[in-house]
Amino acid sequence: MRLGVLLLDSPYQTQDMDSCIHFVEAALRKGHEVVGVFLLMDGLYALNSKIMAPGDRNLAEEMAALASRVRVVGCGTCARFRGVVKADLIKGASLGGLGELVEIVEASDRFVTFGG
């Protein structure tokens, strides 16, 4: 099965980012194809490589590990509104527009959203 994923909530605010990462990892282990993870609104913060989480796991590092295995794209407009610049992105992630989100949705058999 081909899966697409949308993440809307920022790291450390809710369980949504953790759930998203675990969902994608479980899908890959089961042999499913994840065509892409798109980060919109505050979900975009998950791509910021400058996240420092003393005494806790670093969700940006976990997202970078995910980006090494699947396509991870953040909304470029959301990045501008939140002051996240391309140089701050985790390795393997990119910025794009809603057209890339549409491509992920169209290429997916199922599309899952975390957050809202």
C-alpha positions in Angstrom: 0.0 0.0 0.0 1.2 3.5 -0.8 0.8 5.9 2.1 0.9 9.7 2.4 1.2 11.6 5.7 0.4 15.1 6.8 1.7 16.6 10.1 0.1 19.8 11.4 1.3 20.1 15.0 4.6 21.2 16.4 7.1 19.1 18.3 6.7 18.8 22.1 3.1 20.3 22.1 1.1 17.1 21.5 1.8 13.5 20.8 1.1 14.0 17.1 4.7 14.2 15.9 5.7 11.1 17.9 2.6 9.3 16.5 3.5 10.4 13.0 7.1 9.1 13.2 6.0 5.8 14.8 3.3 5.3 12.2 5.7 5.8 9.3 8.3 3.5 10.8 5.7 0.8 11.4 4.4 1.1 7.9 7.9 0.8 6.4 8.6 -2.3 8.6 5.4 -3.9 7.3 6.5 -3.3 3.7 4.3 -0.4 2.8 5.6 2.5 0.7 5.4 5.9 2.2 5.3 8.3 -0.7 5.8 11.4 1.4 5.4 13.2 4.7 4.2 16.8 4.3 4.5 19.3 7.2 2.1 22.2 7.3 1.4 25.0 9.7 3.2 24.4 13.0 4.2 20.9 11.9 6.9 22.8 10.0 8.8 23.3 13.2 9.7 19.6 13.2 12.2 20.4 10.3 14.2 22.9 12.3 17.6 21.4 12.9 18.3 23.9 15.7 15.9 22.2 18.1 17.7 21.6 21.4 15.9 19.3 23.8 18.1 18.9 26.9 17.2 15.8 28.9 14.7 14.6 26.3 14.8 12.9 23.0 15.5 15.3 20.0 12.5 15.1 17.7 14.3 16.9 15.0 16.9 14.2 14.9 14.2 11.6 14.8 12.6 13.4 11.9 16.0 13.6 10.1 16.4 9.9 10.5 12.9 9.5 8.9 13.9 11.9 6.1 16.8 9.7 5.2 14.2 6.9 4.3 11.2 8.8 2.9 10.4 12.1 1.2 9.9 14.8 3.8 8.6 18.2 2.6 7.7 21.3 4.6 5.4 24.1 3.5 7.6 27.0 2.3 5.0 29.6 3.1 4.7 28.2 6.6 8.5 28.3 7.0 8.5 32.0 6.0 5.7 32.8 8.5 7.6 31.0 11.3 11.1 32.3 10.5 12.5 28.9 9.5 15.0 29.3 6.7 16.4 26.7 4.3 19.8 26.6 6.1 18.0 25.5 9.3 16.3 22.5 7.8 17.2 19.0 9.0 19.2 16.9 6.6 17.1 15.2 3.9 14.1 17.6 4.2 13.0 20.2 1.7 10.6 23.1 1.4 7.9 23.1 -1.2 4.4 24.3 -2.0 0.9 22.9 -1.8 1.5 21.4 -5.2 3.8 18.9 -3.6 1.2 18.0 -1.0 -1.2 17.4 -3.9 1.4 15.1 -5.6 1.7 13.1 -2.3 -2.1 12.8 -2.0 -2.5 11.7 -5.6 0.2 9.1 -5.4 -1.2 7.6 -2.2 -3.7 4.8 -1.7 -4.4 6.1 1.8 -3.6 9.5 3.3 -3.2 10.0 7.1 -3.3 13.3 9.0 -1.7 13.9 12.4 -2.8 17.1 14.3 -5.4 19.6 13.7 
